[in-house]
Amino acid sequence: MICVADSFDAMNSNRVYRKKLTKEDILEEIEKNKGKQFDPKIADVFLDLIRDEKIKVGE
């Protein structure tokens, strides 16, 4: 859980070397790394929360 949340925070924040990612890019990145970097079940729950706007992107 912490891995997905930490990665989301990094993707959803401006960094010195890049701007924060769009909602679509964040969803794609989490989806792409399910079963690799992220536990698939946890990633699916997190993706649903983003899609249902229970976790806000860009705020």
C-alpha positions as CSV (number, residue, x, y, z in Angstrom):
1,M,0.0,0.0,0.0
2,I,2.7,2.4,1.0
3,C,4.6,1.8,-2.3
4,V,1.6,2.7,-4.4
5,A,0.8,5.8,-2.2
6,D,4.4,7.0,-2.3
7,S,4.7,6.6,-6.0
8,F,1.4,8.4,-6.5
9,D,2.6,11.3,-4.4
10,A,5.8,11.5,-6.4
11,M,3.9,11.4,-9.7
12,N,1.3,14.0,-8.5
13,S,4.0,16.5,-7.3
14,N,6.1,18.9,-9.2
15,R,9.8,18.0,-9.1
16,V,12.9,20.0,-10.0
17,Y,13.5,17.8,-13.0
18,R,9.8,17.5,-14.2
19,K,6.3,18.7,-13.8
20,K,3.7,16.6,-12.1
21,L,2.0,14.0,-14.3
22,T,-1.6,14.2,-15.6
23,K,-4.3,12.0,-14.2
24,E,-4.2,9.9,-17.3
25,D,-0.5,9.5,-17.1
26,I,-0.7,8.5,-13.4
27,L,-3.4,5.9,-14.1
28,E,-1.4,4.5,-17.0
29,E,1.8,4.3,-14.9
30,I,0.1,2.5,-12.0
31,E,-1.7,0.2,-14.4
32,K,1.6,-0.6,-16.3
33,N,3.4,-1.5,-13.0
34,K,0.7,-3.7,-11.5
35,G,2.3,-7.1,-10.7
36,K,5.8,-5.6,-11.1
37,Q,6.3,-2.7,-8.7
38,F,2.8,-2.7,-7.2
39,D,0.7,-5.5,-5.7
40,P,-2.1,-5.9,-8.3
41,K,-5.0,-6.0,-5.8
42,I,-3.7,-2.8,-4.0
43,A,-3.1,-1.1,-7.4
44,D,-6.6,-1.9,-8.5
45,V,-8.1,-0.4,-5.4
46,F,-6.0,2.7,-5.7
47,L,-6.9,3.1,-9.4
48,D,-10.6,2.8,-8.5
49,L,-10.2,5.5,-5.8
50,I,-8.5,7.8,-8.4
51,R,-11.2,7.2,-11.0
52,D,-14.0,7.7,-8.5
53,E,-12.2,11.0,-7.5
54,K,-11.9,9.8,-3.9
55,I,-8.2,10.5,-4.3
56,K,-7.7,13.8,-6.1
57,V,-5.1,14.3,-8.8
58,G,-3.5,17.7,-9.1
59,E,-4.3,19.0,-5.7
